[in-house]
Amino acid sequence: LACLLRDPAAYQGARERLDGLIAGMETPADWQSLRMGILALRPVSGHDADTLASLVEEQLATTSLARHERHLLGLALYRIGRYEEALDVLNHTLDSTQVWQPNAMVWPLLAMTHSQLGHDEEARRWLDRSTWWIDLSQQITDLPHAVGPPGISYFEWACAHLFHREAVALIDPAQDATNEPAASPASENNQKDDPETPDP
């Protein structure tokens, strides 16, 4: 949510709290996939890039990964610039035809990965599919539980929106320029409560 609201301080705070919680658990290795995914929500550089690369190697050495863990691994591979490997992992997360909604998180990642590899037509195809889902999600009040079974988790829902915004900025900058930054719920409430602020 902090990333969606473009609040880097809140994102950093959440990361630090998560790292503290994982370090205090009896089996911290079981939570490294989540740590990797949270770190990869935004582009990385410097020490964070090194940390993410190390976490990726740990996950690649794991013999069996759940579907959501493969989603996060594909994302992390993309963040550290290993695009061919990211593409392979992300494509394999689409193997199941029975559970389609979590794919909404994968489609913009595929769009960005293809774009980085110079596959312009494929990048546009996956971006268009992601945009279709974003439009659908704005028409349904409680999408994570409205379409299914099974539906999409709120984490995957937020990631789908976050990555779609990033994909649009990468592939279609002209469209991105027309989109205003997301307003925080607090700022919207303050505007409603302020009698001197005119309604739009």
C-alpha positions as CSV (number, residue, x, y, z in Angstrom):
1,L,0.0,0.0,0.0
2,A,2.9,2.4,0.8
3,C,4.3,1.8,-2.7
4,L,0.9,2.5,-4.3
5,L,0.6,5.7,-2.4
6,R,4.2,6.7,-3.3
7,D,5.3,6.8,0.3
8,P,8.9,5.6,0.5
9,A,9.2,6.4,4.2
10,A,6.2,4.1,5.0
11,Y,7.6,1.4,2.7
12,Q,11.0,1.5,4.4
13,G,9.4,1.3,7.8
14,A,7.4,-1.7,6.8
15,R,10.5,-3.4,5.4
16,E,12.4,-2.8,8.6
17,R,9.6,-4.2,10.8
18,L,9.2,-7.2,8.6
19,D,13.0,-7.9,8.8
20,G,12.8,-7.7,12.5
21,L,9.9,-10.1,12.7
22,I,11.5,-12.6,10.5
23,A,14.8,-12.5,12.4
24,G,13.0,-13.4,15.6
25,M,11.1,-16.4,14.2
26,E,12.1,-20.0,14.9
27,T,12.4,-20.8,11.2
28,P,13.4,-17.5,9.5
29,A,14.4,-19.3,6.3
30,D,10.7,-20.1,5.7
31,W,10.0,-16.4,5.3
32,Q,12.8,-15.4,3.0
33,S,10.5,-15.6,0.0
34,L,8.3,-12.9,1.5
35,R,11.3,-10.8,2.5
36,M,12.6,-11.1,-1.1
37,G,9.2,-10.1,-2.5
38,I,8.8,-7.1,-0.3
39,L,12.3,-5.9,-1.2
40,A,11.5,-6.3,-4.9
41,L,8.3,-4.2,-4.9
42,R,10.4,-1.2,-6.0
43,P,13.5,-0.9,-8.2
44,V,16.7,-1.7,-6.2
45,S,20.3,-0.5,-6.3
46,G,23.4,-0.7,-4.2
47,H,23.2,-2.7,-1.0
48,D,19.5,-3.6,-1.6
49,A,20.4,-5.0,-5.0
50,D,23.1,-7.2,-3.5
51,T,20.7,-8.4,-0.8
52,L,18.1,-9.2,-3.3
53,A,20.5,-11.1,-5.5
54,S,21.5,-13.2,-2.5
55,L,17.9,-13.9,-1.7
56,V,17.2,-14.9,-5.3
57,E,20.1,-17.4,-5.2
58,E,18.6,-18.9,-2.0
59,Q,15.2,-19.3,-3.7
60,L,16.7,-20.8,-6.9
61,A,18.3,-23.5,-4.7
62,T,14.9,-24.4,-3.3
63,T,13.5,-27.6,-4.9
64,S,9.9,-26.7,-4.6
65,L,8.2,-23.3,-4.6
66,A,4.5,-22.5,-4.2
67,R,2.9,-20.5,-7.0
68,H,3.0,-17.2,-5.1
69,E,6.7,-17.8,-4.3
70,R,7.4,-18.2,-8.0
71,H,5.6,-15.0,-8.6
72,L,7.9,-13.3,-6.2
73,L,11.0,-15.0,-7.6
74,G,10.1,-13.8,-11.1
75,L,9.7,-10.3,-9.8
76,A,13.0,-10.4,-8.0
77,L,14.9,-11.7,-11.1
78,Y,13.4,-8.9,-13.1
79,R,14.6,-6.3,-10.5
80,I,18.2,-7.6,-10.7
81,G,18.2,-7.5,-14.5
82,R,18.1,-11.3,-15.1
83,Y,15.3,-10.9,-17.7
84,E,15.6,-14.2,-19.5
85,E,15.3,-16.1,-16.2
86,A,12.5,-13.8,-15.0
87,L,10.6,-14.5,-18.2
88,D,11.0,-18.3,-17.8
89,V,9.8,-18.2,-14.2
90,L,6.9,-15.9,-14.9
91,N,5.7,-17.9,-17.8
92,H,5.7,-21.1,-15.7
93,T,3.5,-19.4,-13.1
94,L,0.8,-19.2,-15.9
95,D,0.8,-23.0,-16.4
96,S,-2.4,-23.5,-14.3
97,T,-5.6,-22.6,-16.2
98,Q,-7.8,-23.2,-13.1
99,V,-6.6,-20.1,-11.1
100,W,-6.5,-17.1,-13.3
101,Q,-7.0,-14.0,-11.1
102,P,-3.5,-14.1,-9.5
103,N,-2.2,-13.8,-13.0
104,A,-3.2,-10.2,-12.9
105,M,-0.1,-9.6,-10.8
106,V,2.1,-11.5,-13.4
107,W,0.8,-9.8,-16.6
108,P,2.4,-6.4,-16.0
109,L,5.6,-8.1,-15.0
110,L,5.6,-10.0,-18.3
111,A,5.0,-6.8,-20.1
112,M,8.0,-5.1,-18.5
113,T,10.2,-8.1,-18.9
114,H,9.4,-8.4,-22.6
115,S,10.0,-4.7,-23.0
116,Q,13.4,-4.9,-21.5
117,L,14.2,-7.8,-23.9
118,G,13.1,-5.7,-26.9
119,H,10.0,-7.8,-27.5
120,D,7.7,-4.8,-28.2
121,E,4.7,-6.7,-29.5
122,E,4.7,-9.1,-26.6
123,A,5.2,-6.3,-24.1
124,R,2.1,-4.4,-25.5
125,R,0.0,-7.6,-25.5
126,W,0.6,-8.3,-21.8
127,L,0.2,-4.6,-21.0
128,D,-3.2,-4.6,-22.7
129,R,-4.3,-7.6,-20.8
130,S,-3.2,-6.0,-17.5
131,T,-5.0,-2.8,-18.4
132,W,-8.2,-4.8,-19.1
133,W,-8.0,-6.3,-15.6
134,I,-7.3,-2.9,-14.0
135,D,-10.4,-1.5,-15.8
136,L,-12.4,-4.5,-14.5
137,S,-11.2,-4.0,-11.0
138,Q,-12.4,-0.5,-10.9
139,Q,-15.9,-1.6,-11.8
140,I,-16.1,-4.2,-9.0
141,T,-16.1,-3.0,-5.4
142,D,-14.6,-6.1,-3.8
143,L,-12.8,-7.8,-6.7
144,P,-10.6,-10.1,-4.6
145,H,-13.7,-12.0,-3.4
146,A,-16.1,-11.2,-6.3
147,V,-14.6,-13.3,-9.0
148,G,-13.6,-16.9,-8.5
149,P,-13.2,-19.3,-7.0
150,P,-10.5,-18.8,-6.0
151,G,-10.1,-15.1,-6.1
152,I,-7.1,-12.9,-5.8
153,S,-5.5,-12.0,-2.4
154,Y,-5.3,-8.3,-1.4
155,F,-1.5,-8.5,-1.7
156,E,-1.8,-9.7,-5.3
157,W,-4.5,-7.1,-6.0
158,A,-2.2,-4.3,-4.8
159,C,0.8,-5.7,-6.7
160,A,-1.2,-5.9,-9.9
161,H,-2.0,-2.2,-9.6
162,L,1.5,-1.2,-8.6
163,F,3.2,-3.1,-11.4
164,H,0.6,-2.0,-14.0
165,R,1.5,1.6,-13.2
166,E,5.2,0.9,-13.6
167,A,4.6,-1.0,-16.8
168,V,2.6,1.8,-18.3
169,A,5.4,4.3,-17.4
170,L,7.9,2.0,-19.1
171,I,6.0,1.0,-22.2
172,D,3.5,3.8,-22.8
173,P,5.0,7.0,-21.2
174,A,2.4,9.2,-23.1
175,Q,-0.4,7.4,-21.2
176,D,1.5,7.5,-17.9
177,A,1.8,11.3,-18.2
178,T,-2.0,11.6,-18.2
179,N,-2.3,9.7,-14.9
180,E,-2.2,11.8,-11.7
181,P,-0.4,10.4,-8.7
182,A,-2.6,8.4,-6.3
183,A,-3.9,10.4,-3.4
184,S,-3.7,9.0,0.1
185,P,-6.9,8.2,2.0
186,A,-5.8,10.7,4.7
187,S,-5.5,13.5,2.2
188,E,-8.9,12.7,0.7
189,N,-10.5,12.7,4.2
190,N,-8.9,16.0,5.0
191,Q,-10.3,17.5,1.9
192,K,-13.8,16.3,2.7
193,D,-13.6,17.5,6.3
194,D,-12.2,21.0,5.4
195,P,-15.2,23.3,4.9
196,E,-13.0,25.8,2.9
197,T,-12.1,23.2,0.3
198,P,-14.6,23.3,-2.5
199,D,-15.9,20.0,-3.9
200,P,-14.4,19.0,-7.3
